Amino acid sequence: MMKFLVMVMFMMFLCLKQKMFWMVQNTMMLMAFMFMCLFINITNFCNLSYMLGCDMISYGLILLSIWISFLMIMASENLLKSKFYEKFFLLNVIVLLMMLYLTFSTMNLFMFYLFFEASLIPTLVLIIGWGYQPERIQAGLYLLFYTLFASLPLLLGIFYIYNDMKCMMMYFMKLYDYSYFFLYISMILAFLVKMPMYFVHLWLPKAHVEAPISGSMILAAIMLKLGGYGLLRIMIILQKIGLKMNFIWVIISLIGGFYISLKCFCQIDIKSLIAYSSVCHMSIVIGGIMTMNYWGFLGSYLLMISHGLCSSGMFCLSNINYERLSSRSLFLNRGLMNFMPSMSLWWFLLLSSNMAAPPSLSLVGEISLINSLISWSWLTMIMLMMISFFSAGYSLYLYSYTQHGKFNISVYSFYTGVSREYLILMLHWVPLNILVMKIDFSMLWF
């Protein structure tokens, strides 16, 4: 695991040279393919080195981080054209990738906390440095304070566990089982805010709307998954109290997911709608993890991977529209099928994956989660039906509203997609639908 970290660290020097924008992107792409060739033992921690290790959960999320990082650079060609601090941008993306790599691969609980928090800083710099509107400062503060407010109790909880166990290795945590209420709340609150759960989700739509395309992609694809990853790791030591208390989070998540899916129909900003749909998907993931059964853990992992690819691709599409029309308003983005019929196909493909249509990975993830939640309590069926139905509803609403109808008369000059944009969308959609072929590999990791 150390060799990839060293590779990322040495990539920083590439940023300092002139005309290295695409070189960095190509190196990241090479790194993604090298990481794919890594031997992975799906039942245990493997590739151990200097407190770093990798199991199935880490492997999928690290690979997703590297994959999305090079797609972020590809999507940000405008920075290169306008010469807007592109070297600093590359450095920022590489630092962010390094923090995420360390978060997912470290086996030490305290180091996990450290890098979990450190990944916030490059994201904040992305939003404040390259965002579009002046409100980006407010969005950055929302992101910072929501996350930091919930993270201090987590740090105290980690210190308490260390005092008791005299060890911080995640692998040995399965030998312990705590049933203290305050420890339980302090350990999971930070991850619920990061997911985000309903009631503490307000930072996410704000951050997404103000972030540049690269910021939106990394927020949707990886930052939300930090919370899910943390919960999957930490639930092992909170089993006894989890059986008593977890129903609270399942109820909040499912009812919140239903409210949020209704709220998607009220949005007039494309990015805002996609951001709220992310909250809706993550609410089912929280429900699945909190049931603490095999199907729940499995489905939440699969849905996190598929949502990362799908949501990131949709933000790319909204940015492609924004670059043409200089607006993300649904009232102005009308009848785009007349201008970009081939982009209309990509909208359809990604939105169908968003509503969990076959053969996407989202379908397998949602089936596992529905199985998990209904076996936990049949009453969850009502909310799951609503969420699934409205999820398809807002996806169709977004597609039909942007692609069909009478186009805006003020759009007098326009050009269709370029090969770089089609490649980005292809690299989002193909893994999302090809990974279904290796579903047995993902289903055996537990």
TORKOL-4160 file (C-alpha; in steps of 0.2 Angstrom, whole numbers, padded with zeros to 4 digits, m for minus):
446
<pt num="1" X="0000" Y="0000" Z="0000"/>
<pt num="2" X="0015" Y="0011" Z="0003"/>
<pt num="3" X="0020" Y="0011" Z="m0015"/>
<pt num="4" X="0005" Y="0020" Z="m0021"/>
<pt num="5" X="0006" Y="0033" Z="m0007"/>
<pt num="6" X="0024" Y="0037" Z="m0013"/>
<pt num="7" X="0018" Y="0038" Z="m0031"/>
<pt num="8" X="0005" Y="0051" Z="m0026"/>
<pt num="9" X="0017" Y="0060" Z="m0016"/>
<pt num="10" X="0030" Y="0061" Z="m0031"/>
<pt num="11" X="0016" Y="0067" Z="m0042"/>
<pt num="12" X="0016" Y="0083" Z="m0033"/>
<pt num="13" X="0032" Y="0088" Z="m0041"/>
<pt num="14" X="0024" Y="0087" Z="m0058"/>
<pt num="15" X="0012" Y="0101" Z="m0054"/>
<pt num="16" X="0027" Y="0113" Z="m0052"/>
<pt num="17" X="0032" Y="0111" Z="m0070"/>
<pt num="18" X="0024" Y="0120" Z="m0085"/>
<pt num="19" X="0012" Y="0111" Z="m0096"/>
<pt num="20" X="0010" Y="0096" Z="m0085"/>
<pt num="21" X="m0010" Y="0097" Z="m0084"/>
<pt num="22" X="m0013" Y="0082" Z="m0094"/>
<pt num="23" X="0003" Y="0073" Z="m0088"/>
<pt num="24" X="m0004" Y="0073" Z="m0071"/>
<pt num="25" X="m0021" Y="0066" Z="m0077"/>
<pt num="26" X="m0012" Y="0052" Z="m0087"/>
<pt num="27" X="m0002" Y="0047" Z="m0072"/>
<pt num="28" X="m0017" Y="0046" Z="m0061"/>
<pt num="29" X="m0025" Y="0035" Z="m0074"/>
<pt num="30" X="m0010" Y="0024" Z="m0075"/>
<pt num="31" X="m0011" Y="0023" Z="m0056"/>
<pt num="32" X="m0029" Y="0018" Z="m0056"/>
<pt num="33" X="m0025" Y="0003" Z="m0068"/>
<pt num="34" X="m0010" Y="m0002" Z="m0058"/>
<pt num="35" X="m0021" Y="m0002" Z="m0042"/>
<pt num="36" X="m0034" Y="m0013" Z="m0051"/>
<pt num="37" X="m0020" Y="m0026" Z="m0054"/>
<pt num="38" X="m0017" Y="m0027" Z="m0035"/>
<pt num="39" X="m0020" Y="m0044" Z="m0028"/>
<pt num="40" X="m0034" Y="m0042" Z="m0015"/>
<pt num="41" X="m0039" Y="m0055" Z="m0002"/>
<pt num="42" X="m0057" Y="m0052" Z="0000"/>
<pt num="43" X="m0060" Y="m0060" Z="0016"/>
<pt num="44" X="m0046" Y="m0052" Z="0026"/>
<pt num="45" X="m0034" Y="m0037" Z="0028"/>
<pt num="46" X="m0020" Y="m0039" Z="0015"/>
<pt num="47" X="m0005" Y="m0029" Z="0007"/>
<pt num="48" X="0000" Y="m0023" Z="0025"/>
<pt num="49" X="0014" Y="m0010" Z="0027"/>
<pt num="50" X="0017" Y="0003" Z="0040"/>
<pt num="51" X="0000" Y="0004" Z="0048"/>
<pt num="52" X="m0008" Y="0004" Z="0030"/>
<pt num="53" X="m0018" Y="m0011" Z="0025"/>
<pt num="54" X="m0032" Y="m0015" Z="0013"/>
<pt num="55" X="m0048" Y="m0026" Z="0013"/>
<pt num="56" X="m0062" Y="m0027" Z="0001"/>
<pt num="57" X="m0071" Y="m0011" Z="0008"/>
<pt num="58" X="m0055" Y="m0001" Z="0007"/>
<pt num="59" X="m0050" Y="m0007" Z="m0010"/>
<pt num="60" X="m0066" Y="m0002" Z="m0019"/>
<pt num="61" X="m0066" Y="0015" Z="m0011"/>
<pt num="62" X="m0048" Y="0019" Z="m0014"/>
<pt num="63" X="m0050" Y="0013" Z="m0032"/>
<pt num="64" X="m0065" Y="0025" Z="m0034"/>
<pt num="65" X="m0055" Y="0039" Z="m0026"/>
<pt num="66" X="m0041" Y="0037" Z="m0039"/>
<pt num="67" X="m0054" Y="0035" Z="m0053"/>
<pt num="68" X="m0064" Y="0051" Z="m0049"/>
<pt num="69" X="m0048" Y="0061" Z="m0046"/>
<pt num="70" X="m0042" Y="0059" Z="m0064"/>
<pt num="71" X="m0059" Y="0062" Z="m0070"/>
<pt num="72" X="m0060" Y="0078" Z="m0060"/>
<pt num="73" X="m0044" Y="0085" Z="m0069"/>
<pt num="74" X="m0052" Y="0080" Z="m0086"/>
<pt num="75" X="m0068" Y="0089" Z="m0082"/>
<pt num="76" X="m0059" Y="0105" Z="m0077"/>
<pt num="77" X="m0051" Y="0109" Z="m0094"/>
<pt num="78" X="m0058" Y="0127" Z="m0093"/>
<pt num="79" X="m0046" Y="0131" Z="m0079"/>
<pt num="80" X="m0032" Y="0127" Z="m0091"/>
<pt num="81" X="m0039" Y="0137" Z="m0105"/>
<pt num="82" X="m0041" Y="0152" Z="m0094"/>
<pt num="83" X="m0025" Y="0149" Z="m0085"/>
<pt num="84" X="m0034" Y="0151" Z="m0068"/>
<pt num="85" X="m0021" Y="0144" Z="m0055"/>
<pt num="86" X="m0021" Y="0127" Z="m0064"/>
<pt num="87" X="m0005" Y="0122" Z="m0055"/>
<pt num="88" X="m0012" Y="0125" Z="m0038"/>
<pt num="89" X="m0028" Y="0116" Z="m0043"/>
<pt num="90" X="m0018" Y="0101" Z="m0048"/>
<pt num="91" X="m0008" Y="0101" Z="m0032"/>
<pt num="92" X="m0024" Y="0103" Z="m0022"/>
<pt num="93" X="m0032" Y="0088" Z="m0031"/>
<pt num="94" X="m0016" Y="0077" Z="m0027"/>
<pt num="95" X="m0016" Y="0082" Z="m0009"/>
<pt num="96" X="m0035" Y="0078" Z="m0008"/>
<pt num="97" X="m0032" Y="0061" Z="m0016"/>
<pt num="98" X="m0017" Y="0058" Z="m0004"/>
<pt num="99" X="m0028" Y="0061" Z="0011"/>
<pt num="100" X="m0042" Y="0050" Z="0004"/>
<pt num="101" X="m0030" Y="0036" Z="0001"/>
<pt num="102" X="m0023" Y="0037" Z="0018"/>
<pt num="103" X="m0041" Y="0038" Z="0026"/>
<pt num="104" X="m0047" Y="0022" Z="0017"/>
<pt num="105" X="m0031" Y="0012" Z="0019"/>
<pt num="106" X="m0025" Y="0016" Z="0037"/>
<pt num="107" X="m0028" Y="0003" Z="0050"/>
<pt num="108" X="m0026" Y="0014" Z="0065"/>
<pt num="109" X="m0042" Y="0022" Z="0071"/>
<pt num="110" X="m0034" Y="0039" Z="0077"/>
<pt num="111" X="m0025" Y="0041" Z="0060"/>
<pt num="112" X="m0041" Y="0037" Z="0051"/>
<pt num="113" X="m0049" Y="0052" Z="0061"/>
<pt num="114" X="m0034" Y="0063" Z="0057"/>
<pt num="115" X="m0035" Y="0060" Z="0038"/>
<pt num="116" X="m0054" Y="0060" Z="0039"/>
<pt num="117" X="m0053" Y="0078" Z="0045"/>
<pt num="118" X="m0038" Y="0083" Z="0034"/>
<pt num="119" X="m0048" Y="0079" Z="0018"/>
<pt num="120" X="m0059" Y="0093" Z="0023"/>
<pt num="121" X="m0046" Y="0106" Z="0020"/>
<pt num="122" X="m0042" Y="0103" Z="0001"/>
<pt num="123" X="m0061" Y="0102" Z="m0002"/>
<pt num="124" X="m0064" Y="0119" Z="0006"/>
<pt num="125" X="m0050" Y="0126" Z="m0004"/>
<pt num="126" X="m0058" Y="0119" Z="m0020"/>
<pt num="127" X="m0075" Y="0127" Z="m0016"/>
<pt num="128" X="m0068" Y="0144" Z="m0010"/>
<pt num="129" X="m0055" Y="0145" Z="m0023"/>
<pt num="130" X="m0063" Y="0140" Z="m0039"/>
<pt num="131" X="m0082" Y="0141" Z="m0035"/>
<pt num="132" X="m0094" Y="0152" Z="m0045"/>
<pt num="133" X="m0104" Y="0164" Z="m0034"/>
<pt num="134" X="m0099" Y="0175" Z="m0019"/>
<pt num="135" X="m0110" Y="0163" Z="m0008"/>
<pt num="136" X="m0096" Y="0150" Z="m0009"/>
<pt num="137" X="m0088" Y="0157" Z="0007"/>
<pt num="138" X="m0105" Y="0154" Z="0016"/>
<pt num="139" X="m0105" Y="0136" Z="0009"/>
<pt num="140" X="m0088" Y="0133" Z="0014"/>
<pt num="141" X="m0091" Y="0138" Z="0032"/>
<pt num="142" X="m0107" Y="0127" Z="0032"/>
<pt num="143" X="m0096" Y="0113" Z="0027"/>
<pt num="144" X="m0083" Y="0116" Z="0039"/>
<pt num="145" X="m0093" Y="0119" Z="0055"/>
<pt num="146" X="m0106" Y="0105" Z="0052"/>
<pt num="147" X="m0091" Y="0093" Z="0050"/>
<pt num="148" X="m0080" Y="0100" Z="0064"/>
<pt num="149" X="m0095" Y="0102" Z="0077"/>
<pt num="150" X="m0099" Y="0083" Z="0075"/>
<pt num="151" X="m0081" Y="0077" Z="0075"/>
<pt num="152" X="m0074" Y="0083" Z="0092"/>
<pt num="153" X="m0085" Y="0070" Z="0101"/>
<pt num="154" X="m0078" Y="0057" Z="0089"/>
<pt num="155" X="m0060" Y="0061" Z="0094"/>
<pt num="156" X="m0065" Y="0060" Z="0113"/>
<pt num="157" X="m0073" Y="0043" Z="0109"/>
<pt num="158" X="m0057" Y="0037" Z="0101"/>
<pt num="159" X="m0047" Y="0042" Z="0116"/>
<pt num="160" X="m0058" Y="0033" Z="0127"/>
<pt num="161" X="m0057" Y="0017" Z="0117"/>
<pt num="162" X="m0038" Y="0019" Z="0117"/>
<pt num="163" X="m0038" Y="0021" Z="0136"/>
<pt num="164" X="m0048" Y="0005" Z="0137"/>
<pt num="165" X="m0041" Y="m0006" Z="0124"/>
<pt num="166" X="m0023" Y="0001" Z="0124"/>
<pt num="167" X="m0023" Y="m0002" Z="0105"/>
<pt num="168" X="m0030" Y="0007" Z="0090"/>
<pt num="169" X="m0029" Y="m0006" Z="0076"/>
<pt num="170" X="m0046" Y="m0008" Z="0068"/>
<pt num="171" X="m0043" Y="m0026" Z="0065"/>
<pt num="172" X="m0043" Y="m0030" Z="0084"/>
<pt num="173" X="m0058" Y="m0020" Z="0088"/>
<pt num="174" X="m0070" Y="m0035" Z="0084"/>
<pt num="175" X="m0064" Y="m0042" Z="0101"/>
<pt num="176" X="m0073" Y="m0028" Z="0110"/>
<pt num="177" X="m0091" Y="m0023" Z="0112"/>
<pt num="178" X="m0096" Y="m0007" Z="0121"/>
<pt num="179" X="m0113" Y="m0003" Z="0127"/>
<pt num="180" X="m0111" Y="0015" Z="0133"/>
<pt num="181" X="m0124" Y="0027" Z="0126"/>
<pt num="182" X="m0113" Y="0043" Z="0126"/>
<pt num="183" X="m0099" Y="0033" Z="0118"/>
<pt num="184" X="m0111" Y="0027" Z="0105"/>
<pt num="185" X="m0118" Y="0044" Z="0101"/>
<pt num="186" X="m0100" Y="0052" Z="0100"/>
<pt num="187" X="m0093" Y="0038" Z="0089"/>
<pt num="188" X="m0107" Y="0039" Z="0075"/>
<pt num="189" X="m0112" Y="0057" Z="0075"/>
<pt num="190" X="m0098" Y="0063" Z="0064"/>
<pt num="191" X="m0101" Y="0049" Z="0051"/>
<pt num="192" X="m0120" Y="0053" Z="0051"/>
<pt num="193" X="m0116" Y="0072" Z="0047"/>
<pt num="194" X="m0104" Y="0067" Z="0034"/>
<pt num="195" X="m0116" Y="0055" Z="0025"/>
<pt num="196" X="m0127" Y="0066" Z="0027"/>
<pt num="197" X="m0142" Y="0061" Z="0037"/>
<pt num="198" X="m0158" Y="0071" Z="0036"/>
<pt num="199" X="m0158" Y="0085" Z="0049"/>
<pt num="200" X="m0139" Y="0088" Z="0047"/>
<pt num="201" X="m0139" Y="0088" Z="0028"/>
<pt num="202" X="m0140" Y="0107" Z="0024"/>
<pt num="203" X="m0122" Y="0109" Z="0021"/>
<pt num="204" X="m0122" Y="0097" Z="0006"/>
<pt num="205" X="m0134" Y="0106" Z="m0006"/>
<pt num="206" X="m0126" Y="0122" Z="m0002"/>
<pt num="207" X="m0108" Y="0116" Z="m0005"/>
<pt num="208" X="m0113" Y="0107" Z="m0021"/>
<pt num="209" X="m0121" Y="0122" Z="m0029"/>
<pt num="210" X="m0107" Y="0134" Z="m0025"/>
<pt num="211" X="m0093" Y="0121" Z="m0029"/>
<pt num="212" X="m0084" Y="0120" Z="m0046"/>
<pt num="213" X="m0087" Y="0104" Z="m0056"/>
<pt num="214" X="m0071" Y="0096" Z="m0048"/>
<pt num="215" X="m0077" Y="0100" Z="m0031"/>
<pt num="216" X="m0095" Y="0093" Z="m0034"/>
<pt num="217" X="m0088" Y="0077" Z="m0042"/>
<pt num="218" X="m0077" Y="0073" Z="m0027"/>
<pt num="219" X="m0090" Y="0079" Z="m0014"/>
<pt num="220" X="m0103" Y="0067" Z="m0022"/>
<pt num="221" X="m0092" Y="0053" Z="m0026"/>
<pt num="222" X="m0080" Y="0051" Z="m0011"/>
<pt num="223" X="m0084" Y="0064" Z="0003"/>
<pt num="224" X="m0101" Y="0056" Z="0007"/>
<pt num="225" X="m0093" Y="0039" Z="0007"/>
<pt num="226" X="m0081" Y="0043" Z="0021"/>
<pt num="227" X="m0096" Y="0043" Z="0033"/>
<pt num="228" X="m0102" Y="0026" Z="0026"/>
<pt num="229" X="m0085" Y="0019" Z="0027"/>
<pt num="230" X="m0083" Y="0025" Z="0045"/>
<pt num="231" X="m0100" Y="0017" Z="0050"/>
<pt num="232" X="m0095" Y="0001" Z="0042"/>
<pt num="233" X="m0079" Y="0000" Z="0052"/>
<pt num="234" X="m0086" Y="0007" Z="0069"/>
<pt num="235" X="m0102" Y="m0003" Z="0070"/>
<pt num="236" X="m0091" Y="m0019" Z="0075"/>
<pt num="237" X="m0088" Y="m0012" Z="0092"/>
<pt num="238" X="m0105" Y="m0005" Z="0095"/>
<pt num="239" X="m0116" Y="m0021" Z="0092"/>
<pt num="240" X="m0124" Y="m0023" Z="0109"/>
<pt num="241" X="m0130" Y="m0005" Z="0110"/>
<pt num="242" X="m0133" Y="m0004" Z="0091"/>
<pt num="243" X="m0147" Y="m0017" Z="0093"/>
<pt num="244" X="m0156" Y="m0006" Z="0105"/>
<pt num="245" X="m0153" Y="0011" Z="0098"/>
<pt num="246" X="m0151" Y="0009" Z="0079"/>
<pt num="247" X="m0170" Y="0010" Z="0075"/>
<pt num="248" X="m0169" Y="0029" Z="0078"/>
<pt num="249" X="m0157" Y="0032" Z="0064"/>
<pt num="250" X="m0167" Y="0020" Z="0052"/>
<pt num="251" X="m0183" Y="0029" Z="0056"/>
<pt num="252" X="m0175" Y="0047" Z="0053"/>
<pt num="253" X="m0166" Y="0041" Z="0038"/>
<pt num="254" X="m0181" Y="0033" Z="0029"/>
<pt num="255" X="m0194" Y="0047" Z="0033"/>
<pt num="256" X="m0180" Y="0060" Z="0029"/>
<pt num="257" X="m0176" Y="0051" Z="0012"/>
<pt num="258" X="m0195" Y="0052" Z="0008"/>
<pt num="259" X="m0196" Y="0071" Z="0012"/>
<pt num="260" X="m0180" Y="0074" Z="0002"/>
<pt num="261" X="m0186" Y="0065" Z="m0013"/>
<pt num="262" X="m0202" Y="0076" Z="m0013"/>
<pt num="263" X="m0191" Y="0091" Z="m0011"/>
<pt num="264" X="m0181" Y="0086" Z="m0027"/>
<pt num="265" X="m0197" Y="0091" Z="m0037"/>
<pt num="266" X="m0196" Y="0109" Z="m0030"/>
<pt num="267" X="m0178" Y="0112" Z="m0036"/>
<pt num="268" X="m0175" Y="0124" Z="m0050"/>
<pt num="269" X="m0156" Y="0122" Z="m0050"/>
<pt num="270" X="m0150" Y="0106" Z="m0059"/>
<pt num="271" X="m0135" Y="0104" Z="m0047"/>
<pt num="272" X="m0146" Y="0107" Z="m0032"/>
<pt num="273" X="m0158" Y="0093" Z="m0038"/>
<pt num="274" X="m0144" Y="0081" Z="m0040"/>
<pt num="275" X="m0137" Y="0085" Z="m0023"/>
<pt num="276" X="m0154" Y="0082" Z="m0015"/>
<pt num="277" X="m0155" Y="0066" Z="m0024"/>
<pt num="278" X="m0138" Y="0061" Z="m0016"/>
<pt num="279" X="m0145" Y="0064" Z="0001"/>
<pt num="280" X="m0160" Y="0053" Z="m0003"/>
<pt num="281" X="m0149" Y="0039" Z="m0009"/>
<pt num="282" X="m0137" Y="0040" Z="0006"/>
<pt num="283" X="m0153" Y="0039" Z="0018"/>
<pt num="284" X="m0156" Y="0021" Z="0012"/>
<pt num="285" X="m0137" Y="0017" Z="0014"/>
<pt num="286" X="m0138" Y="0023" Z="0033"/>
<pt num="287" X="m0154" Y="0013" Z="0035"/>
<pt num="288" X="m0145" Y="m0003" Z="0028"/>
<pt num="289" X="m0129" Y="m0001" Z="0039"/>
<pt num="290" X="m0140" Y="0002" Z="0054"/>
<pt num="291" X="m0149" Y="m0014" Z="0052"/>
<pt num="292" X="m0132" Y="m0022" Z="0055"/>
<pt num="293" X="m0136" Y="m0038" Z="0045"/>
<pt num="294" X="m0126" Y="m0046" Z="0030"/>
<pt num="295" X="m0137" Y="m0039" Z="0016"/>
<pt num="296" X="m0137" Y="m0021" Z="0024"/>
<pt num="297" X="m0118" Y="m0020" Z="0025"/>
<pt num="298" X="m0117" Y="m0028" Z="0007"/>
<pt num="299" X="m0130" Y="m0017" Z="m0001"/>
<pt num="300" X="m0123" Y="m0001" Z="0007"/>
<pt num="301" X="m0106" Y="m0004" Z="0001"/>
<pt num="302" X="m0112" Y="m0008" Z="m0017"/>
<pt num="303" X="m0124" Y="0008" Z="m0017"/>
<pt num="304" X="m0109" Y="0019" Z="m0011"/>
<pt num="305" X="m0098" Y="0013" Z="m0026"/>
<pt num="306" X="m0112" Y="0015" Z="m0039"/>
<pt num="307" X="m0119" Y="0031" Z="m0032"/>
<pt num="308" X="m0101" Y="0038" Z="m0033"/>
<pt num="309" X="m0100" Y="0035" Z="m0051"/>
<pt num="310" X="m0118" Y="0039" Z="m0056"/>
<pt num="311" X="m0119" Y="0056" Z="m0046"/>
<pt num="312" X="m0102" Y="0062" Z="m0052"/>
<pt num="313" X="m0107" Y="0058" Z="m0070"/>
<pt num="314" X="m0123" Y="0068" Z="m0068"/>
<pt num="315" X="m0113" Y="0083" Z="m0060"/>
<pt num="316" X="m0102" Y="0082" Z="m0076"/>
<pt num="317" X="m0117" Y="0083" Z="m0087"/>
<pt num="318" X="m0124" Y="0098" Z="m0078"/>
<pt num="319" X="m0107" Y="0107" Z="m0079"/>
<pt num="320" X="m0107" Y="0103" Z="m0098"/>
<pt num="321" X="m0124" Y="0112" Z="m0099"/>
<pt num="322" X="m0117" Y="0126" Z="m0088"/>
<pt num="323" X="m0102" Y="0129" Z="m0099"/>
<pt num="324" X="m0114" Y="0131" Z="m0115"/>
<pt num="325" X="m0128" Y="0141" Z="m0107"/>
<pt num="326" X="m0120" Y="0150" Z="m0092"/>
<pt num="327" X="m0135" Y="0144" Z="m0082"/>
<pt num="328" X="m0140" Y="0129" Z="m0072"/>
<pt num="329" X="m0158" Y="0135" Z="m0070"/>
<pt num="330" X="m0171" Y="0122" Z="m0076"/>
<pt num="331" X="m0181" Y="0136" Z="m0084"/>
<pt num="332" X="m0167" Y="0140" Z="m0096"/>
<pt num="333" X="m0160" Y="0123" Z="m0099"/>
<pt num="334" X="m0175" Y="0117" Z="m0109"/>
<pt num="335" X="m0177" Y="0107" Z="m0125"/>
<pt num="336" X="m0158" Y="0103" Z="m0126"/>
<pt num="337" X="m0162" Y="0088" Z="m0137"/>
<pt num="338" X="m0163" Y="0100" Z="m0151"/>
<pt num="339" X="m0145" Y="0106" Z="m0148"/>
<pt num="340" X="m0136" Y="0091" Z="m0141"/>
<pt num="341" X="m0145" Y="0075" Z="m0146"/>
<pt num="342" X="m0130" Y="0064" Z="m0141"/>
<pt num="343" X="m0129" Y="0072" Z="m0124"/>
<pt num="344" X="m0147" Y="0068" Z="m0122"/>
<pt num="345" X="m0142" Y="0050" Z="m0123"/>
<pt num="346" X="m0130" Y="0052" Z="m0109"/>
<pt num="347" X="m0143" Y="0061" Z="m0098"/>
<pt num="348" X="m0154" Y="0046" Z="m0101"/>
<pt num="349" X="m0141" Y="0033" Z="m0097"/>
<pt num="350" X="m0135" Y="0041" Z="m0081"/>
<pt num="351" X="m0152" Y="0046" Z="m0075"/>
<pt num="352" X="m0158" Y="0028" Z="m0078"/>
<pt num="353" X="m0144" Y="0022" Z="m0067"/>
<pt num="354" X="m0148" Y="0035" Z="m0054"/>
<pt num="355" X="m0166" Y="0027" Z="m0053"/>
<pt num="356" X="m0158" Y="0010" Z="m0051"/>
<pt num="357" X="m0163" Y="0003" Z="m0068"/>
<pt num="358" X="m0154" Y="m0013" Z="m0074"/>
<pt num="359" X="m0140" Y="m0017" Z="m0078"/>
<pt num="360" X="m0133" Y="m0004" Z="m0066"/>
<pt num="361" X="m0124" Y="m0008" Z="m0050"/>
<pt num="362" X="m0137" Y="0003" Z="m0041"/>
<pt num="363" X="m0150" Y="m0010" Z="m0044"/>
<pt num="364" X="m0140" Y="m0024" Z="m0035"/>
<pt num="365" X="m0136" Y="m0012" Z="m0021"/>
<pt num="366" X="m0154" Y="m0006" Z="m0019"/>
<pt num="367" X="m0161" Y="m0024" Z="m0020"/>
<pt num="368" X="m0149" Y="m0029" Z="m0006"/>
<pt num="369" X="m0154" Y="m0014" Z="0005"/>
<pt num="370" X="m0173" Y="m0017" Z="0002"/>
<pt num="371" X="m0170" Y="m0035" Z="0007"/>
<pt num="372" X="m0160" Y="m0030" Z="0023"/>
<pt num="373" X="m0173" Y="m0017" Z="0029"/>
<pt num="374" X="m0189" Y="m0027" Z="0026"/>
<pt num="375" X="m0181" Y="m0042" Z="0035"/>
<pt num="376" X="m0177" Y="m0030" Z="0049"/>
<pt num="377" X="m0195" Y="m0023" Z="0050"/>
<pt num="378" X="m0209" Y="m0025" Z="0037"/>
<pt num="379" X="m0215" Y="m0007" Z="0041"/>
<pt num="380" X="m0200" Y="0000" Z="0032"/>
<pt num="381" X="m0208" Y="m0006" Z="0016"/>
<pt num="382" X="m0220" Y="0009" Z="0015"/>
<pt num="383" X="m0206" Y="0022" Z="0015"/>
<pt num="384" X="m0195" Y="0011" Z="0004"/>
<pt num="385" X="m0209" Y="0010" Z="m0009"/>
<pt num="386" X="m0211" Y="0029" Z="m0008"/>
<pt num="387" X="m0192" Y="0033" Z="m0010"/>
<pt num="388" X="m0190" Y="0021" Z="m0024"/>
<pt num="389" X="m0206" Y="0028" Z="m0033"/>
<pt num="390" X="m0201" Y="0046" Z="m0031"/>
<pt num="391" X="m0183" Y="0042" Z="m0035"/>
<pt num="392" X="m0189" Y="0037" Z="m0052"/>
<pt num="393" X="m0200" Y="0052" Z="m0052"/>
<pt num="394" X="m0188" Y="0065" Z="m0050"/>
<pt num="395" X="m0175" Y="0057" Z="m0062"/>
<pt num="396" X="m0188" Y="0057" Z="m0076"/>
<pt num="397" X="m0193" Y="0075" Z="m0071"/>
<pt num="398" X="m0176" Y="0081" Z="m0073"/>
<pt num="399" X="m0173" Y="0072" Z="m0089"/>
<pt num="400" X="m0190" Y="0077" Z="m0098"/>
<pt num="401" X="m0189" Y="0095" Z="m0091"/>
<pt num="402" X="m0171" Y="0098" Z="m0098"/>
<pt num="403" X="m0172" Y="0088" Z="m0114"/>
<pt num="404" X="m0189" Y="0090" Z="m0121"/>
<pt num="405" X="m0200" Y="0105" Z="m0123"/>
<pt num="406" X="m0198" Y="0122" Z="m0132"/>
<pt num="407" X="m0180" Y="0128" Z="m0131"/>
<pt num="408" X="m0175" Y="0145" Z="m0124"/>
<pt num="409" X="m0175" Y="0158" Z="m0138"/>
<pt num="410" X="m0160" Y="0167" Z="m0131"/>
<pt num="411" X="m0148" Y="0153" Z="m0135"/>
<pt num="412" X="m0142" Y="0159" Z="m0152"/>
<pt num="413" X="m0125" Y="0150" Z="m0153"/>
<pt num="414" X="m0121" Y="0133" Z="m0147"/>
<pt num="415" X="m0110" Y="0118" Z="m0150"/>
<pt num="416" X="m0112" Y="0100" Z="m0146"/>
<pt num="417" X="m0101" Y="0089" Z="m0135"/>
<pt num="418" X="m0082" Y="0087" Z="m0138"/>
<pt num="419" X="m0073" Y="0070" Z="m0137"/>
<pt num="420" X="m0066" Y="0074" Z="m0120"/>
<pt num="421" X="m0083" Y="0076" Z="m0113"/>
<pt num="422" X="m0089" Y="0060" Z="m0120"/>
<pt num="423" X="m0074" Y="0051" Z="m0113"/>
<pt num="424" X="m0078" Y="0057" Z="m0096"/>
<pt num="425" X="m0096" Y="0052" Z="m0097"/>
<pt num="426" X="m0090" Y="0035" Z="m0104"/>
<pt num="427" X="m0078" Y="0032" Z="m0090"/>
<pt num="428" X="m0092" Y="0035" Z="m0077"/>
<pt num="429" X="m0105" Y="0025" Z="m0085"/>
<pt num="430" X="m0095" Y="0009" Z="m0091"/>
<pt num="431" X="m0089" Y="0004" Z="m0074"/>
<pt num="432" X="m0106" Y="0007" Z="m0066"/>
<pt num="433" X="m0114" Y="m0005" Z="m0078"/>
<pt num="434" X="m0099" Y="m0017" Z="m0081"/>
<pt num="435" X="m0096" Y="m0020" Z="m0062"/>
<pt num="436" X="m0112" Y="m0030" Z="m0062"/>
<pt num="437" X="m0102" Y="m0044" Z="m0071"/>
<pt num="438" X="m0091" Y="m0046" Z="m0055"/>
<pt num="439" X="m0105" Y="m0045" Z="m0042"/>
<pt num="440" X="m0099" Y="m0061" Z="m0035"/>
<pt num="441" X="m0083" Y="m0053" Z="m0030"/>
<pt num="442" X="m0092" Y="m0039" Z="m0021"/>
<pt num="443" X="m0104" Y="m0051" Z="m0012"/>
<pt num="444" X="m0091" Y="m0061" Z="m0004"/>
<pt num="445" X="m0081" Y="m0048" Z="0006"/>
<pt num="446" X="m0090" Y="m0048" Z="0022"/>
